[in-house]
Amino acid sequence: MNQGTARVFITGLGIISPAGAGAGPFWDDVCAGRSRFEELPPLYAGMKPGILGGRVPREARDTALAQVREVTRERPRHASLFAEFAALEALRDAGLTPGDRALRNAVVCVGSSDGQAEALEDVVAGRRSGAETGGFSSYSIAQGVAATVGASGPAYMLQSTCASANVALSCALEMLRSGVADTAVVGGCDPYSEKNIIGFNTLQAIGPTPCKPFTRSRRYVTPSEGAGMLVLQTERALSPDTTPYAEVLATAVSNDASHPTAPDRDGVAACHRRSLDEAGLKADDIDVIFAHGTGSRANDTIEGSIFAEDYPRAAVTAIKSTIGHLMGAAGAAGAVAACLALRHGLVPPTAVDPDDVELDLNLVTGSPLAMPHLRHVQNNAFGFGGNNAISIFRKVS
């Protein structure tokens, strides 16, 4: 439920992913449908080899390490490293520098599914002590981002499984519209997590073939890691020379409370309706949907059927086929891609065989789809525990 009437815009983007450090390589890879998945090492005796995942390349981590705070370099935790780097890139993109007046009272909202999972797993496995890791409090990620950007306003860590980044965006939007601040740094992050890999393997949800959203041959999720961050500003905070990527119209959040892991169609459909209501739009107004599109049988069946029935004219794309599932950062990656799509009038493809597409939906495959008159873009993120979160962006005219 949105309060206040202030218009809120996205003015800066930052991301680190298996494509590398920065929005440039990310956009290049998703537009080319180029994945960089690798085999993950078996984590226990009964785990089969050959499972595919997405990892941030070493050179991208080195790039991030060179830019973040000294305390993060001394005791690197990947969740903090990724989030702080992406926040710094988003600031530069927005024409801001850490400690700028616009940032002093800024809101910081970071979403994550697993928080400092890597640090906790190192302590449990005896690889590092708690002191050596810097601790495994999830809130330390939001604290680190706030310190990085020089913000002393409210800082929040939100954990709503794979919907986390969109939930963080919702929180920031509410705070800006209610007048708490005029600027927010918001997004999501998640590191590689052994616990996650073991859990997904137990569910037989990961394997040797990559994520193939909305296809007949889809079988597995491809776990990944990284972070995406956005700078949000109200209209009165915009500088005269700022050209925003998009206006944030709505961020609908719900929980269907139906099943621990499986999505509930009625709950997912209700979240779609709520997002449209909050945006003041109809389904036919949506030009492009960045689907959650995990490549799992259950998720794609429900999400794809809603697209086919309610959004027959919308172009649909699923970038997890290229960069994998960034877990709590998935919605942030989708938001960054949605903003770049609006900026360039271009929709990146889903990296699947077009002849293998199962449902009757307008799935973009092969080459990027040119849409010079692109206006409204929807970004979906759903998670275990019935968490649903959908954001809608509008091109700034």
TIKOL-146617 format. One line per 4 residues: their letters; for each residue x, y, z of C-alpha. Coordinates in Angstrom, 3 decimals, m for minus. Last residue first. Layout:
BEGIN
a) X/Y/Z | ...
END
This chain:
BEGIN
svkr) 9.336/11.176/m21.065 | 10.559/8.964/m18.251 | 9.916/5.329/m19.069 | 7.712/3.627/m16.497
fisi) 8.643/0.919/m13.985 | 6.532/m1.787/m12.330 | 7.679/m3.923/m9.399 | 6.413/m7.334/m8.350
anng) 7.033/m9.176/m5.075 | 5.767/m12.605/m4.013 | 6.912/m14.633/m0.998 | 5.086/m17.949/m0.644
gfgf) 7.658/m19.506/1.679 | 10.166/m19.951/m1.099 | 10.551/m16.972/m3.394 | 9.067/m14.839/m6.131
annq) 10.483/m11.925/m8.124 | 8.789/m10.275/m11.093 | 9.825/m7.086/m12.935 | 7.249/m5.213/m15.022
vhrl) 8.163/m2.720/m17.746 | 5.982/0.129/m19.037 | 6.980/2.489/m21.885 | 8.795/0.810/m24.796
hpma) 8.334/2.906/m27.933 | 11.686/1.960/m29.462 | 11.062/m1.746/m28.850 | 13.922/m3.669/m30.469
lpsg) 13.882/m7.330/m29.443 | 17.294/m8.762/m28.563 | 18.260/m11.759/m30.699 | 17.392/m15.426/m30.252
tvln) 14.448/m15.567/m27.870 | 11.814/m13.143/m26.559 | 8.895/m15.105/m25.102 | 5.535/m13.864/m26.348
ldle) 3.448/m16.485/m24.576 | 1.668/m19.650/m25.698 | 3.489/m22.058/m23.417 | 6.117/m24.670/m24.200
vddp) 9.082/m22.955/m25.823 | 11.356/m25.652/m27.309 | 11.292/m24.344/m30.881 | 12.625/m21.011/m29.608
dvat) 15.736/m22.768/m28.223 | 16.635/m20.998/m24.977 | 18.691/m17.995/m23.870 | 15.782/m15.674/m23.081
ppvl) 16.414/m12.550/m25.093 | 17.308/m9.006/m24.034 | 14.621/m6.354/m24.672 | 15.802/m3.127/m26.320
ghrl) 14.531/0.442/m26.169 | 17.988/1.446/m24.888 | 17.057/3.337/m21.707 | 13.911/1.290/m21.031
alca) 15.825/m1.972/m21.487 | 18.592/m0.640/m19.252 | 16.046/0.067/m16.530 | 14.519/m3.406/m16.862
avag) 17.972/m5.040/m16.752 | 18.827/m3.221/m13.511 | 15.440/m4.166/m12.061 | 15.860/m7.810/m13.063
aaga) 19.286/m7.946/m11.441 | 17.746/m6.411/m8.314 | 14.911/m8.944/m8.330 | 17.412/m11.797/m8.470
agml) 19.543/m10.407/m5.631 | 17.928/m12.613/m2.987 | 18.649/m15.670/m5.138 | 21.012/m14.644/m7.977
hgit) 19.429/m17.292/m10.208 | 21.533/m17.775/m13.324 | 23.181/m15.118/m15.479 | 21.977/m16.158/m18.945
skia) 18.879/m18.350/m18.528 | 18.189/m16.309/m15.387 | 17.474/m13.468/m17.829 | 13.859/m14.495/m18.419
tvaa) 12.054/m12.460/m21.086 | 8.410/m11.758/m21.838 | 6.923/m9.417/m24.453 | 3.480/m8.290/m23.342
rpyd) 0.502/m8.574/m25.712 | m1.192/m11.635/m24.149 | m0.749/m10.413/m20.549 | m3.668/m12.009/m18.652
eafi) m4.030/m15.545/m20.007 | m0.587/m16.290/m21.481 | 1.269/m14.329/m18.803 | m0.675/m16.029/m16.002
sgei) 0.010/m19.424/m17.611 | 3.727/m18.636/m17.764 | 3.937/m17.750/m14.070 | 2.185/m20.921/m12.953
tdna) 3.938/m23.346/m15.300 | 7.270/m21.556/m14.909 | 7.273/m21.846/m11.127 | 6.264/m25.506/m10.975
rsgt) 8.542/m27.007/m13.625 | 11.648/m25.078/m12.606 | 13.405/m22.865/m15.156 | 13.648/m19.981/m12.705
ghaf) 11.585/m17.571/m14.784 | 11.036/m14.672/m12.370 | 9.855/m12.929/m15.508 | 11.122/m9.600/m16.796
ivdi) 7.837/m8.501/m18.307 | 7.626/m6.097/m21.243 | 4.944/m3.799/m22.668 | 2.549/m3.635/m19.731
ddak) m0.450/m1.450/m20.555 | m2.543/m4.479/m21.565 | m2.419/m5.698/m17.964 | m4.170/m2.546/m16.810
lgae) m2.503/0.361/m15.037 | m2.929/2.584/m11.985 | 0.470/1.479/m10.676 | m1.007/0.310/m7.371
dlsr) m3.786/m1.543/m9.199 | m1.324/m3.156/m11.597 | 0.875/m4.359/m8.726 | m2.161/m5.660/m6.849
rhca) m3.367/m7.678/m9.834 | 0.030/m9.333/m10.266 | 0.191/m10.078/m6.539 | m3.239/m11.724/m6.751
avgd) m2.021/m13.936/m9.620 | 0.918/m15.149/m7.511 | m1.361/m15.919/m4.578 | m3.928/m17.715/m6.736
rdpa) m1.203/m19.719/m8.456 | 0.503/m20.840/m5.250 | 4.266/m21.274/m5.560 | 5.923/m24.451/m4.255
tphs) 8.615/m24.244/m1.571 | 7.104/m23.968/1.929 | 3.490/m24.096/0.702 | 0.419/m21.863/1.042
adns) 1.237/m18.685/2.916 | 0.322/m16.585/m0.175 | 2.684/m13.792/0.807 | 2.376/m10.376/m0.772
vata) 4.404/m7.409/m2.022 | 3.452/m4.933/m4.742 | 6.064/m2.404/m5.834 | 4.528/0.343/m7.933
lvea) 5.208/3.244/m10.292 | 8.994/3.563/m10.067 | 9.996/6.146/m12.671 | 12.728/5.104/m15.027
yptt) 16.304/5.564/m16.194 | 16.477/9.092/m14.876 | 18.127/11.877/m16.907 | 19.785/14.227/m14.425
dpsl) 21.029/17.612/m15.697 | 18.673/19.704/m13.553 | 19.515/17.774/m10.359 | 16.795/15.486/m9.065
aret) 15.974/15.744/m5.358 | 12.569/17.371/m5.914 | 11.463/14.481/m8.115 | 12.259/11.892/m5.474
qlvl) 15.433/9.879/m5.828 | 16.240/6.175/m6.041 | 19.788/4.916/m6.540 | 19.816/1.242/m7.487
mgag) 21.915/m1.754/m6.440 | 22.468/m5.237/m7.885 | 24.458/m7.988/m6.248 | 26.148/m11.282/m7.081
espt) 25.622/m15.043/m6.952 | 24.264/m17.962/m8.960 | 22.154/m21.072/m8.691 | 21.000/m22.641/m11.997
vyrr) 17.478/m24.027/m11.514 | 16.842/m27.328/m13.258 | 14.379/m29.195/m15.479 | 13.225/m27.269/m18.514
srtf) 12.869/m29.457/m21.598 | 9.396/m28.235/m22.560 | 10.578/m24.645/m22.308 | 9.359/m21.762/m20.127
pkcp) 12.762/m21.054/m18.573 | 15.772/m23.181/m19.556 | 18.200/m23.096/m16.571 | 21.367/m24.952/m17.438
tpgi) 21.937/m28.721/m17.694 | 24.105/m30.662/m15.217 | 21.827/m30.417/m12.177 | 19.905/m28.363/m9.681
aqlt) 16.355/m28.854/m8.313 | 16.814/m32.386/m7.017 | 15.281/m31.170/m3.718 | 18.377/m32.506/m1.920
nfgi) 20.500/m30.727/m4.531 | 18.693/m27.463/m3.832 | 19.431/m27.851/m0.128 | 23.079/m28.802/m0.639
inke) 23.621/m25.846/m2.974 | 21.873/m23.493/m0.592 | 23.884/m24.636/2.404 | 27.077/m24.275/0.374
sypd) 26.171/m20.662/m0.294 | 27.579/m18.544/m3.130 | 26.939/m14.950/m2.128 | 23.663/m12.997/m2.194
cggv) 22.884/m9.359/m2.806 | 19.921/m7.032/m3.182 | 19.005/m3.468/m3.994 | 18.445/m0.022/m2.540
vatd) 20.260/3.269/m2.106 | 17.625/5.862/m1.253 | 17.260/9.609/m1.774 | 14.568/12.123/m0.804
avgs) 14.158/11.034/2.808 | 11.470/10.157/5.371 | 8.883/11.954/3.240 | 6.207/9.246/3.009
rlme) 6.925/8.683/m0.669 | 10.616/8.149/0.024 | 9.894/5.694/2.816 | 7.317/3.725/0.843
lacs) 9.649/3.469/m2.150 | 12.506/2.242/0.038 | 10.395/m0.535/1.548 | 9.075/m1.606/m1.850
lavn) 12.602/m1.704/m3.277 | 13.674/m3.882/m0.342 | 10.758/m6.219/m1.105 | 11.935/m6.337/m4.724
asac) 15.419/m7.280/m3.538 | 14.106/m9.956/m1.163 | 11.801/m11.909/m3.504 | 14.276/m14.821/m3.542
tsql) 13.935/m15.396/0.215 | 12.222/m12.515/2.035 | 15.187/m11.166/4.012 | 15.279/m7.393/4.418
myap) 18.230/m5.485/5.865 | 17.405/m1.879/6.699 | 19.347/1.356/7.106 | 17.588/4.565/8.195
gsag) 19.642/7.725/7.588 | 23.360/8.161/8.264 | 24.502/7.724/4.673 | 28.124/8.020/3.580
vtaa) 27.832/5.730/0.548 | 30.224/3.104/1.922 | 29.051/3.478/5.512 | 25.440/2.872/4.455
vgqa) 26.490/m0.097/2.304 | 28.430/m1.570/5.232 | 25.541/m1.156/7.642 | 23.213/m2.827/5.134
isys) 25.582/m5.793/4.889 | 26.199/m5.836/8.669 | 22.479/m6.504/9.079 | 23.070/m10.070/7.953
sfgg) 25.166/m10.735/11.051 | 27.901/m13.152/10.049 | 30.989/m11.821/11.758 | 34.121/m10.064/10.518
teag) 35.317/m13.273/8.899 | 38.577/m13.445/10.857 | 36.859/m12.644/14.144 | 34.330/m15.435/13.620
srrg) 37.167/m17.848/12.976 | 38.003/m19.070/9.494 | 38.055/m22.466/7.741 | 36.577/m24.300/10.717
avvd) 33.588/m25.642/8.754 | 31.075/m23.826/10.980 | 33.101/m20.594/10.820 | 33.475/m20.760/7.039
elae) 29.766/m21.548/6.670 | 28.848/m18.472/8.702 | 31.082/m16.236/6.601 | 29.706/m17.632/3.318
aqgd) 26.115/m17.220/4.500 | 26.539/m13.494/5.218 | 22.976/m12.764/4.117 | 21.183/m15.837/2.781
ssgv) 18.092/m14.474/1.033 | 19.189/m10.880/0.747 | 17.533/m7.485/0.406 | 19.269/m4.186/1.089
cvva) 17.514/m0.945/2.003 | 19.545/2.221/2.657 | 17.649/5.486/3.191 | 19.593/8.662/2.524
nrla) 20.169/11.223/5.268 | 23.711/12.101/4.200 | 23.255/10.994/0.599 | 22.027/14.184/m1.065
rdgp) 24.798/16.119/0.698 | 27.385/13.934/m0.949 | 29.184/11.583/1.453 | 30.079/9.020/m1.178
tlga) 29.970/10.553/m4.669 | 26.950/11.228/m6.847 | 26.413/11.532/m10.599 | 23.732/8.818/m10.623
drla) 26.049/6.404/m12.434 | 28.756/7.124/m9.893 | 26.358/6.296/m7.072 | 25.177/3.083/m8.770
elaa) 28.790/1.960/m9.196 | 29.454/2.573/m5.501 | 26.327/0.628/m4.507 | 27.341/m2.305/m6.721
feaf) 30.761/m2.433/m5.054 | 29.260/m2.264/m1.570 | 26.723/m5.012/m2.271 | 29.244/m7.408/m3.850
lsah) 31.877/m7.019/m1.137 | 29.311/m7.200/1.650 | 27.839/m10.465/0.357 | 31.300/m11.764/m0.532
rpre) 32.784/m11.363/2.912 | 36.236/m9.855/2.723 | 38.085/m9.249/5.986 | 40.800/m6.721/5.139
rtve) 39.169/m5.545/1.911 | 35.858/m4.894/3.684 | 37.592/m2.850/6.397 | 39.436/m0.905/3.699
rvqa) 36.176/0.171/2.094 | 35.361/m0.958/m1.439 | 37.100/m0.062/m4.709 | 40.043/m2.432/m5.134
latd) 38.062/m5.334/m3.740 | 35.410/m4.885/m6.447 | 37.936/m5.123/m9.257 | 39.502/m8.163/m7.589
raer) 36.074/m9.773/m7.353 | 35.524/m9.094/m11.062 | 38.904/m10.659/m11.872 | 37.937/m13.739/m9.865
pvrg) 34.736/m14.233/m11.848 | 31.377/m13.996/m9.983 | 30.055/m17.545/m9.954 | 27.103/m19.104/m11.790
glig) 26.159/m22.722/m11.246 | 26.096/m26.062/m13.023 | 26.100/m29.489/m11.356 | 28.709/m31.768/m12.952
pkmg) 29.532/m33.987/m10.007 | 26.945/m35.964/m8.046 | 26.648/m35.349/m4.317 | 26.885/m38.521/m2.233
aylp) 30.313/m37.798/m0.779 | 29.652/m34.188/0.159 | 30.147/m30.723/m1.341 | 30.598/m31.695/m4.980
plee) 32.454/m28.907/m6.828 | 30.280/m26.618/m8.979 | 30.630/m26.903/m12.746 | 30.625/m23.553/m14.502
frsr) 28.072/m21.182/m16.006 | 29.191/m18.256/m18.136 | 25.999/m17.575/m20.065 | 25.756/m15.529/m23.263
gacv) 22.223/m14.567/m24.296 | 23.881/m11.772/m26.313 | 21.660/m9.095/m24.765 | 22.109/m10.665/m21.325
ddwf) 25.880/m10.805/m21.744 | 26.386/m7.255/m23.012 | 24.070/m5.832/m20.346 | 26.045/m7.513/m17.561
pgag) 29.385/m6.539/m19.122 | 28.351/m2.858/m19.069 | 26.436/m2.864/m15.771 | 29.569/m3.521/m13.757
agap) 31.882/m6.228/m12.510 | 31.651/m9.494/m14.435 | 29.062/m11.535/m16.352 | 28.819/m13.902/m13.346
siig) 27.356/m10.898/m11.520 | 28.225/m7.457/m10.166 | 25.683/m4.658/m10.534 | 25.209/m0.919/m10.229
lgti) 22.498/1.422/m11.480 | 21.782/5.122/m10.919 | 18.890/7.580/m11.373 | 15.809/5.504/m10.601
fvra) 12.871/7.853/m10.050 | 10.274/8.445/m7.351 | 7.209/10.667/m7.702 | 5.928/11.947/m4.381
tgqn) 2.237/11.215/m3.834 | 2.154/9.821/m0.333 | 1.446/6.315/0.893 | 1.700/3.168/m1.208
m) 0.000/0.000/0.000
END
